[in-house]
Amino acid sequence: MPLFIDRWPFHCWTDSTRTPPLSHWTIVLPVVLTEPMLLNPPSATTATDWVLDTGIRGEAFAWRHHLIQAGLDPDQGRLPLPLIVRTVAGRLTVPVRDADLWLVSNVPALRATPYRMVLHRGLPFHDVPTRPDPEFQRPLIGVRALRAAGLKVEIDFANDTISVWTPDVYVS
């Protein structure tokens, strides 16, 4: 398996709404959100940080703003059935948008060829007009998407980094 992301640093941020302020560590991956089944890989320059969330049951989750930010119309490409997700506040019924995720490499030779992760069940998203808090409501990528993509992931807590390997046969 070729190394695709080499020791990408964790993201550290401070919650200033607490007294005293509280620091948090988040494992993020550089991802580009696109229309499904693009013929050519997207530009790596549009990558945003998606939080690796081992607790979500689906493949991924986002907010309406994240789709708009990626240039996708949240009202187009919706799958026929909404999804019920459980949150700390209770159950939430959300629409699901057909989309793909592309993992972006920090290995110089691979930077221009992101790795496609097909969201077989689509991208559920919280359909609210407000812009989410950039730290508390980041887009999420779940274990299901990483497993379906056949990735190997190493989380190094001693050095606060994540490394990712892709399958031997790279097909974009």
N, C-alpha and C positions, 0 to 999 in steps of 0.2 A: 504494500500500500504506500503510495507516494505521500510525503509530508506536504500538506496544503496550507495549513496555518501553523506558523512556528512561534510558539511562546507569546501569543497575543496577551497583552496585560489585562488584568481585571480592571473594572471601572470602580473608582472610589468616589463617593459623593457624600455630602453632608446635608442632613435634614435639619434646616434652620428653624423649622416650626416647633421644635422641641427645646425645652430648657433643662439642662444645657443642650446645645446642638449635638446631634448623634451622627456618627459616621457609619456608612453602609458600604459593603463590598458587593458588587454585582458582576456576574460572569456574562460578558457580552460577546457577540459574534458580528462581524461586518456582513451585512446582508442587503441585497437589492430586491425590492418587491416589484414584480412585473405582471403584465398580462400573461395568461397561460400559453405554453407551447411556442414561445418565440423561436424563430429560426436561428437568430444570432444572439450571442450573449450580450447582456447590457453593459454599459460603461461602468467600470468599477468606481468611478468618481461619485456616483450617486448612492453609494452604500451608506447605510445608517446602522447604528448599533441596535441589535435585537438581543434581549435578555434570554439567556438559556434558563428555562424554567422546567425543572424536573418534576414539578408538581401538577402541571396541567395535563389533562387526559387527552387533549387533541394534539394536532400537529403544530398549530400556531394560533395566535390571537393578536388583534390590533384594535385600534380605534379609527373612526372615520377619518380623522385628521391624517393618520399615517398613509391611508390609501390616496388621499388628495395630494399629500406631499410627494408621493411616488409617481404622480401623474395618472392615477387610475380613477375612473369615475365610480364612486361607491354605489351608485344607483344602476349601473350596468353590470352585466355578467354575474348577476346574483343567481345562486342555486335555488331550486324551487322551494325547499323547506328551510325554515329558520332552525336554529339550534338553541337548546336550553343549556346554559352553562351555570355552574354553581360558583358563587363568589362568597367572600366573607360576609357580604350584606344579604345574601340569599340567592334565589334563582333569578336568572336574567335571560330573556329570549332575545337572540341577536340574529341578524341576517348573516348569510355566508356568501362570500364573493369568490368566484373562480380566479385563481392567481397562482403564480409560481414564486418561489424564493430562490435566489442565487447567492451562494456563499462566496465571498471575495477573499482571495489569498493575500497574505502579506509576504509571500515568497516572490521576489522580484520577477522571476521567469514565468510565474503563473498569474501575476496580478491582472493581466488583460483577459484572462479566460476564467471567469467565475464558474462555479460548479452548481448546476441546476438541482434544486430540491423540489420535486413535484408535490404539491399539496393535494393528495388524492381526495380528501374530504373538503377541500376549499379552505378559505380563510374566514373564520368567524370574526366579526368586528362589532365593537360597541358603537352603535349608530347615534351619536349625539353631536350636535353642532359645535359644542365647546371644544377648545383646544386642550388636550390632556396635559397634565403636569409633566414636563420632560423627564423627570426622574421617577415619579411614582407610577406613571402610566406609559411605560415604554412598550413597544411591540414585543411579543413573546414568541420564542421558538421552543417547541417541546421535544421531548425524547422521541416521540413517535415519528416526527419528520426526520430526525437524524438517523434513526434506525432504518426507515424506509429508503433513505439515501445511501445506506451501506457505509456510513462513516465510522471511523474509530476516533474516539475523543479521549484525551488525557487532560485531566484537571490537576494542576500542580499547585497545591495550597502553600507549599513551602516558598514558592517564588511568585505566587499570585499570577499565574499564567494558564492559558489553555492552548493546547495544540490539537490539530485535527488532521487526519489522514483520509484520503479518498480511495475508493476502490481502484485496483490496478488499471482497469479499462476505463478511461475517461471518455464519457459521451456527453456532449453538451446538448 
